[in-house]
């Protein structure tokens, strides 16, 4: 695939409802660096068709940090790795309210309460759910990212006003064992299905730069399509000293834009939200994420690394010719 016209034709077909075959998706994934901006032109058309120029903003609240029992090779919070991060147990309700409510009066639409560990105890899940029920649910939508929990806990979160569950696949099935060995890919898929069963929308994505090939990027995108998740967070590895991937540096700004664009072709109607690693990996090309097909960004700090602050991100959005998506009251 060499001409910009070929990418535009595929994009227009997708907008009309046509789903490309696997060979076409594979051709898109093989786009060379010199063709990334041609690939982006089609992704930009698709994003414009489904989301216009409105950018979703979300944030996170790190409610429990460190001492995770899982061995994910990229993660600074794993107890298997020696890293210099803040470690603390579940925060109390007042602190959770403060953290989760930080952006209530801003353009940020969602806040996700995130905890470390394979999953929470039933009591901890109820602590989070009860705290959310006391927040201003008319001005902000709340998500939970509490690991692998059971159906009863999902139902409880839903009953307390949580509207979305976040649970990343992290990477595709064929690469999962190279990234994590203490739980399985199927455990993660099962958790997503439980959230959907509870009536929660699902935010599930990935972290790139952990040794995956572009074929595996496509594999993951197709897996997310099959699961029919509602929102796809795209993270890029920020190497953390003390983790097995602490010296890795496999990403370039153009590869990041290529990954975002491919995700948009495969998942045309889903929110694609650029999250961790956006600043250090995209560098000067950061504003181009929207032209590559992204319809949202996470603002503020991440779990163990710093991000742009809200004012910086709004300035970037507006200078790129977009605007924050209008806030609506949660259903």
HUBEL-V241775 format. One record per pair of residues at least 24 apart in sequence whose ideal C-beta (glycine too) atoms are under 7 Angstrom apart, sorted by the first residue. I is the first residue (numbers start at 1). J is the second residue. D is the distance in whole Angstrom. If there is no record, write none. Layout:
BEGIN
i:I j:J d:D
i:I j:J d:D
END
This chain:
BEGIN
i:1 j:27 d:5
i:1 j:31 d:7
i:4 j:38 d:4
i:4 j:41 d:6
i:7 j:38 d:5
i:7 j:39 d:6
i:7 j:41 d:6
i:7 j:42 d:4
i:8 j:41 d:6
i:8 j:42 d:6
i:8 j:45 d:7
i:10 j:42 d:6
i:10 j:265 d:7
i:11 j:42 d:3
i:11 j:45 d:4
i:11 j:46 d:5
i:12 j:45 d:7
i:14 j:46 d:6
i:14 j:265 d:7
i:14 j:268 d:5
i:15 j:45 d:7
i:15 j:46 d:6
i:15 j:49 d:5
i:25 j:218 d:6
i:25 j:265 d:7
i:25 j:266 d:6
i:26 j:218 d:7
i:28 j:262 d:6
i:28 j:265 d:6
i:29 j:214 d:5
i:29 j:215 d:7
i:29 j:217 d:7
i:29 j:218 d:5
i:29 j:262 d:6
i:30 j:214 d:7
i:31 j:258 d:6
i:33 j:254 d:5
i:36 j:254 d:5
i:36 j:257 d:6
i:36 j:258 d:5
i:39 j:258 d:6
i:39 j:261 d:5
i:40 j:257 d:6
i:40 j:261 d:5
i:40 j:291 d:6
i:40 j:292 d:5
i:42 j:265 d:7
i:43 j:261 d:4
i:43 j:264 d:4
i:43 j:265 d:6
i:43 j:292 d:5
i:43 j:293 d:3
i:44 j:291 d:5
i:44 j:293 d:7
i:46 j:264 d:5
i:46 j:265 d:7
i:46 j:268 d:5
i:46 j:293 d:6
i:47 j:264 d:6
i:47 j:293 d:5
i:47 j:295 d:6
i:50 j:268 d:6
i:50 j:269 d:5
i:51 j:295 d:4
i:53 j:321 d:7
i:53 j:322 d:5
i:53 j:323 d:6
i:54 j:323 d:6
i:54 j:325 d:4
i:54 j:326 d:7
i:55 j:290 d:7
i:55 j:295 d:7
i:55 j:296 d:6
i:55 j:297 d:7
i:55 j:317 d:5
i:55 j:322 d:5
i:55 j:323 d:7
i:55 j:324 d:6
i:55 j:325 d:6
i:56 j:109 d:6
i:56 j:271 d:6
i:56 j:273 d:6
i:56 j:295 d:6
i:56 j:296 d:3
i:56 j:325 d:5
i:57 j:107 d:5
i:57 j:108 d:5
i:57 j:109 d:6
i:57 j:296 d:7
i:57 j:297 d:7
i:57 j:299 d:5
i:57 j:324 d:6
i:58 j:108 d:6
i:58 j:109 d:6
i:58 j:110 d:4
i:58 j:111 d:7
i:58 j:112 d:7
i:58 j:273 d:6
i:58 j:296 d:7
i:58 j:298 d:5
i:59 j:103 d:5
i:59 j:108 d:5
i:59 j:111 d:5
i:59 j:298 d:6
i:59 j:299 d:6
i:59 j:300 d:5
i:60 j:111 d:7
i:60 j:112 d:5
i:60 j:114 d:5
i:60 j:298 d:7
i:60 j:302 d:7
i:61 j:96 d:7
i:61 j:99 d:4
i:61 j:100 d:5
i:61 j:111 d:6
i:61 j:113 d:5
i:61 j:114 d:7
i:62 j:114 d:6
i:62 j:303 d:5
i:63 j:90 d:6
i:63 j:91 d:5
i:63 j:96 d:6
i:63 j:99 d:7
i:63 j:113 d:5
i:63 j:114 d:6
i:63 j:115 d:5
i:63 j:128 d:7
i:64 j:89 d:6
i:64 j:90 d:5
i:64 j:115 d:4
i:64 j:116 d:5
i:64 j:117 d:7
i:65 j:116 d:6
i:66 j:116 d:6
i:67 j:116 d:7
i:68 j:116 d:4
i:68 j:117 d:5
i:69 j:117 d:6
i:69 j:118 d:5
i:69 j:182 d:7
i:70 j:118 d:5
i:70 j:180 d:6
i:70 j:182 d:5
i:70 j:183 d:6
i:71 j:180 d:6
i:71 j:181 d:6
i:71 j:182 d:5
i:72 j:170 d:7
i:72 j:179 d:6
i:72 j:180 d:5
i:73 j:179 d:6
i:73 j:210 d:7
i:73 j:243 d:6
i:73 j:244 d:4
i:73 j:245 d:5
i:74 j:179 d:7
i:74 j:207 d:6
i:74 j:210 d:5
i:74 j:237 d:6
i:74 j:243 d:6
i:74 j:245 d:5
i:75 j:243 d:7
i:76 j:240 d:4
i:76 j:243 d:6
i:76 j:304 d:4
i:77 j:116 d:5
i:77 j:303 d:7
i:77 j:304 d:7
i:81 j:242 d:5
i:81 j:243 d:5
i:82 j:242 d:5
i:83 j:240 d:6
i:83 j:241 d:7
i:83 j:242 d:4
i:83 j:243 d:6
i:85 j:304 d:5
i:90 j:115 d:7
i:90 j:124 d:6
i:90 j:127 d:6
i:93 j:131 d:5
i:96 j:131 d:5
i:97 j:131 d:6
i:97 j:134 d:7
i:97 j:135 d:6
i:100 j:135 d:6
i:100 j:142 d:7
i:101 j:135 d:6
i:101 j:136 d:7
i:103 j:310 d:7
i:104 j:136 d:6
i:104 j:139 d:5
i:104 j:140 d:5
i:106 j:310 d:6
i:107 j:314 d:7
i:107 j:324 d:4
i:107 j:327 d:7
i:108 j:299 d:6
i:108 j:310 d:7
i:109 j:141 d:6
i:109 j:325 d:7
i:109 j:327 d:6
i:110 j:141 d:5
i:110 j:143 d:6
i:110 j:164 d:7
i:111 j:140 d:6
i:111 j:142 d:6
i:112 j:143 d:4
i:112 j:144 d:7
i:112 j:145 d:5
i:112 j:166 d:5
i:113 j:142 d:7
i:113 j:144 d:5
i:113 j:145 d:7
i:114 j:145 d:4
i:114 j:303 d:6
i:115 j:146 d:5
i:115 j:147 d:7
i:117 j:147 d:6
i:118 j:147 d:5
i:118 j:148 d:6
i:118 j:183 d:6
i:119 j:146 d:7
i:119 j:147 d:4
i:119 j:148 d:4
i:119 j:149 d:5
i:120 j:146 d:5
i:120 j:147 d:6
i:120 j:149 d:6
i:122 j:153 d:6
i:125 j:149 d:6
i:125 j:153 d:4
i:125 j:156 d:6
i:125 j:157 d:7
i:126 j:156 d:6
i:129 j:156 d:5
i:129 j:157 d:5
i:129 j:160 d:4
i:129 j:162 d:7
i:130 j:160 d:6
i:132 j:160 d:5
i:132 j:161 d:5
i:132 j:162 d:5
i:133 j:160 d:4
i:133 j:161 d:5
i:137 j:161 d:5
i:137 j:330 d:6
i:138 j:329 d:5
i:141 j:330 d:4
i:143 j:203 d:6
i:148 j:183 d:7
i:148 j:187 d:6
i:148 j:191 d:5
i:151 j:194 d:5
i:151 j:197 d:6
i:151 j:198 d:7
i:154 j:194 d:5
i:154 j:195 d:5
i:154 j:198 d:4
i:154 j:200 d:6
i:155 j:198 d:5
i:158 j:198 d:5
i:158 j:199 d:5
i:158 j:200 d:6
i:162 j:200 d:7
i:163 j:200 d:7
i:163 j:201 d:6
i:163 j:330 d:6
i:164 j:200 d:6
i:164 j:201 d:5
i:164 j:202 d:7
i:164 j:203 d:5
i:165 j:195 d:4
i:165 j:200 d:5
i:165 j:202 d:6
i:166 j:203 d:4
i:167 j:191 d:5
i:167 j:192 d:6
i:167 j:195 d:7
i:167 j:204 d:6
i:168 j:204 d:6
i:168 j:205 d:5
i:168 j:206 d:6
i:168 j:233 d:7
i:169 j:204 d:6
i:169 j:206 d:6
i:169 j:220 d:6
i:169 j:223 d:7
i:169 j:224 d:7
i:170 j:206 d:6
i:170 j:207 d:6
i:171 j:206 d:6
i:171 j:207 d:7
i:171 j:210 d:6
i:171 j:212 d:6
i:171 j:220 d:6
i:172 j:212 d:7
i:172 j:216 d:5
i:172 j:219 d:4
i:172 j:220 d:4
i:172 j:223 d:6
i:173 j:223 d:7
i:174 j:216 d:6
i:174 j:219 d:6
i:175 j:211 d:7
i:175 j:212 d:5
i:175 j:216 d:5
i:178 j:211 d:6
i:179 j:210 d:5
i:189 j:227 d:7
i:192 j:227 d:6
i:192 j:229 d:7
i:201 j:230 d:4
i:202 j:229 d:5
i:202 j:230 d:5
i:203 j:229 d:7
i:203 j:230 d:7
i:203 j:231 d:4
i:203 j:233 d:6
i:204 j:229 d:4
i:204 j:232 d:7
i:205 j:232 d:4
i:205 j:233 d:4
i:205 j:234 d:6
i:205 j:235 d:7
i:206 j:234 d:6
i:206 j:235 d:7
i:207 j:235 d:4
i:207 j:237 d:6
i:208 j:235 d:7
i:208 j:236 d:5
i:208 j:237 d:7
i:208 j:251 d:7
i:208 j:259 d:5
i:209 j:236 d:5
i:209 j:237 d:3
i:209 j:248 d:7
i:209 j:250 d:5
i:209 j:251 d:4
i:210 j:237 d:6
i:210 j:245 d:6
i:217 j:259 d:6
i:217 j:262 d:6
i:218 j:262 d:6
i:221 j:262 d:6
i:221 j:263 d:5
i:221 j:266 d:4
i:221 j:267 d:6
i:222 j:266 d:6
i:224 j:267 d:6
i:225 j:266 d:6
i:225 j:267 d:6
i:229 j:270 d:7
i:230 j:270 d:7
i:231 j:270 d:6
i:231 j:271 d:4
i:231 j:273 d:6
i:232 j:263 d:6
i:232 j:267 d:6
i:232 j:270 d:5
i:232 j:271 d:7
i:232 j:272 d:5
i:232 j:273 d:7
i:233 j:273 d:5
i:233 j:275 d:5
i:234 j:259 d:7
i:234 j:260 d:6
i:234 j:263 d:6
i:234 j:272 d:6
i:234 j:273 d:7
i:234 j:274 d:5
i:234 j:275 d:6
i:235 j:275 d:5
i:235 j:276 d:4
i:235 j:277 d:6
i:236 j:276 d:7
i:236 j:277 d:3
i:236 j:278 d:7
i:236 j:281 d:4
i:237 j:277 d:6
i:238 j:276 d:6
i:238 j:277 d:5
i:238 j:280 d:6
i:238 j:305 d:5
i:240 j:304 d:7
i:251 j:281 d:5
i:253 j:281 d:7
i:253 j:282 d:5
i:253 j:283 d:5
i:253 j:285 d:4
i:256 j:281 d:5
i:256 j:282 d:6
i:257 j:285 d:6
i:257 j:288 d:6
i:257 j:292 d:4
i:260 j:289 d:6
i:260 j:292 d:4
i:260 j:293 d:6
i:260 j:294 d:6
i:261 j:292 d:5
i:261 j:293 d:5
i:263 j:293 d:7
i:264 j:293 d:3
i:271 j:295 d:5
i:271 j:296 d:5
i:272 j:296 d:7
i:273 j:297 d:6
i:273 j:298 d:6
i:276 j:302 d:5
i:276 j:305 d:7
i:278 j:307 d:7
i:279 j:307 d:6
i:279 j:308 d:6
i:286 j:316 d:7
i:287 j:316 d:5
i:287 j:319 d:7
i:287 j:320 d:4
i:290 j:320 d:6
i:290 j:322 d:6
END
